[in-house]
Amino acid sequence: MGVKRRVFLIGGAALIGGGLFAVSWSERAATRRAAKLVGKDKAGVFETWIRISEDDTVTIFSPHVDMGQGSITGLAQMAADELDADWAKIVVESAPVNVAFANTPLVKGFGGELLPFSIPPFLKGITGSTFALLARNIPLQVTGGSSTVRATGQLGMRVAGAAARQALIATAAKRLGVLDAELTTANSKVIHAKSGRSLRYGELAADAAEMTLVAEPKLKEASDYRFIGKPIPRLDIPPKVDGTARYGMDVKLPDLRVATIMAAPVRGGKLDSVDAAPALGVKGVEKVVKLDNAVAVIAKGYWQALTGLRALSPQFSDGGHGALSSASIAAAQAAKIKTDNPDNKSGHGDVPAALAASGVKLVEADYAVPFIHHAMMEPFALTAHFKDGKLELWGGLQDPLYTRKAAAEAAGISTDHVTFHPMIMGGAFGRRLPGFCEIIGQVVRIAKQTPYPVKLIWSREEEVQHGAYRPQASAHLKAALDKDGRIAGWTTDYAQSEDAARETRFVYDIPAFALRHYEFATNQHDGPWRSVNSNQNGFYSESFMDELAHAAGEDPYKFRRKHLTPGSRHLAVLDNVAKRSGWGTPLTTGRGRGIAMVESFNTIVAHVIEASVGDDGRPRAHKVWSSVDCGLVVNPDGAAAQIMGGIIMGLSSCVDEAITLDKGAVLQSNFHDYPLLKLAEAPDVEVHFLESNASMGGLGEPGVPPTAPALANAIFAATGKRIRQLPFRSQAKA
Amino acid sequence: MAIDMQVNGKSFSIEADSDTPLLWVLREELGLTGTKFGCGIGACGACSVHVDGAITRSCRIPVGSVAGKAITTIEGIAAPNGTLHPVQQAWIDAQVPQCGYCQSGQIMAAVALIKKIGRPSAAHIDEAMTNICRCGTYPRIRTAILAATGQSVAAQGDA
């Protein structure tokens, strides 16, 4: 590329002539590598993520991969706004999978919240050793935890854009012989209004790279935003309506082979034996590959590979889990939470005293939720090619840098010899996060068996039966109401694989509260499912809150109100949703309203759902009102879509979905026995964002958790039936 | 065996076993990857195409059964000059897609519905649009179909 790189370092700010700028958080070595990767002659690369070319094109390098949440556009809005760029000339590209483009702001963003003492919940699948490195600020390229806009955008893109703008102004001031203060910027130009002169960013970029960037530039006031807060159409949508968007499934390469795989039906089992002959007799099949716990078939195309695989009769062991079933798990969990001997606990106040006080009314209930599957629409597909001791990979996963590292480990080669090409993801919802993608190790081992590039595709059956499910869990809730109908004390005892304390923000103001976790592991690989543990814990506590309201003889909305601090954000959100939904006004016969509020990923969301129950007992949500306080909203239209999507995924999961185990294996296999909500049952959704100066919260996930309890509460309002187990299905049948 | 068929207005002679699903011929032989693999059992609709104008889930149709027929995929619905089909444009205007993986199939289903019904009612849409979207874009799909047929509707997902 012929980029000349000279490095200056002043006050922690690095600068590379003719190429790349970096501010406070960037390592000099990293910025040098970044310039080498994306620099062009006469282009200025600002921070590791912004490049301005001579023709004024501004390229934003996103360390995140698109999985449908629209935040790539949000990142561009934030950088472009601070930069005062011309939106028509903004281009977003995936950052190269190289530590030079690692997402240090992500670590920084969660450093205050969560690091270094604990793993951010959405990263919990990461290996222990990787986390140790993370704590020392090893860079990541994770997309997850509803973090893209609030960490990368706020701490990365805005700062980079603002710093670059200041350098462009300073360069223009020198060239025009005027003071910085006399210059303004708009539409990728620096303007000197007094003399009527202006300079394009493209003319200034290369020289601006000679300036030292300020490490902490002044960011815009909200009143000056041009793109932030505007419903700008998403940049990723046009190729998604004409078939040109390329997902991991769509990789095309010369001589490409296709493989498909069957892993041990019981997680933890191994491949005992398989006779390869029946598959090798299928036309187009080239090879049968035996792995430790799976068998794969390589063929010319997917259909031949699948036909070959289905011709096999592999024998697998059950890893000692052959007696495990969903029923046995539920019974064991229910017994464990009665032992009064939790593994982890948190809370405040003296709960035992509050529950034992004279004159209180005790309320108790048992709740249970099944394993839930991500069911992303694009099944896993990852392509790998070994050539001359080097490995090249193509696909859509939520952390490209981790993918590269995991692939190198599986291949037994240095990460320097692995190139990963990230592609967009056909849904992810946590399923494609690091630590849960066995497909990386599988495809590397399969690719070693063939000189050709090979695309490993998981069938839908493989995808459903080998998920990283939201864990099956059980809970017992107990609370005391005092003589004024106020909650005096509350205990949630729950059993599941991991402690969910950090993701269970109890929002009500009560004197004593205890959250007690009982560890309960199964053979399953519990994964982060959109909103993670906030889902099941939100279902328990917001359903139980309704039970307490009715026990106190009060309206569920008013009962919640009186346990919220006057003037709080939570109260404002709750009041807003009640008002917008017409809470308390008469309804059509047979319908009921349910209300629920959960805070997750730093965002407060309250829903009111209006629902009815059919003769078959099946609940139907007709309309959902949602009120949201996530602090700054970068793209209101995209934000509303995320909340809406979360509500619909939440409804689908609580009405129908369950993964059940029998003899250690998953019973469901495809959409006929793991049905998802369809359009005919999708409610109207109205989302409203409350203005707030609070620090930014996430949007991809927080729409989900209040959905199940709001529907449970609506079912109760409509029928008088309290459903405490998911999924609802026909439990409300009269 | 050689199977003759027409795809997006062009004639092809395909060498494939006749029981190979149309989906894999489109994707792997013709390189038309806009049609997606979702479930392989005709349950999700990500693979929807038109066979002689009728909406069809291509993962369940043996290529042998479409010999001599005209197939249209997502790559074939825009005008020859590249102008998007009104349904595609409505999808952009309503900002429907999220991950986008199911949207080729959704659009093909919507185009077939409109061709058959003209101005579909909400009930028609509920009945015909049975493709799965995990991202939960359904309310905006409704909006886009109504908008594409000149029917007004309140924006979905926004207050």
Interface residues (C-beta under 8 A of the other chain):
Chain A: D66 M67 G68 Q69 G70 P233 R234 D236 I237 P238 P239 K240 V241 D242 G243 T244 A245 R246 Y247 M249 D250 K252 V258 K283 G301 Y302 W303 L306 A375 M376 M377 E378 P379 I424 M425 G426 G427 A428 F429 I457 S459 R460 E461 R580 P636 D637 G638 A640 A641 Q642 I643 M644 G645 G646 I647 I648 M649 S652 N670 F671 H672 L676 L677 K678 L679 A680 A682 P683 D684 V685 E686 V687 H688
Chain B: D17 T20 P21 W24 R27 E28 E29 G31 L32 T33 G34 T35 K36 F37 G38 C39 G40 I41 A43 C44 A46 T73 I74 E75 A78 L84 Q88 W91 I92 Q95 V96 P97 Q98 C99 G100 Y101 C102 Q103 S104 I107 I125 D126 E127 M129 T130 N131 I132 C133 R134 C135 G136 T137 Y138 P139 R140 I141 R142 Q156 G157 D158 A159
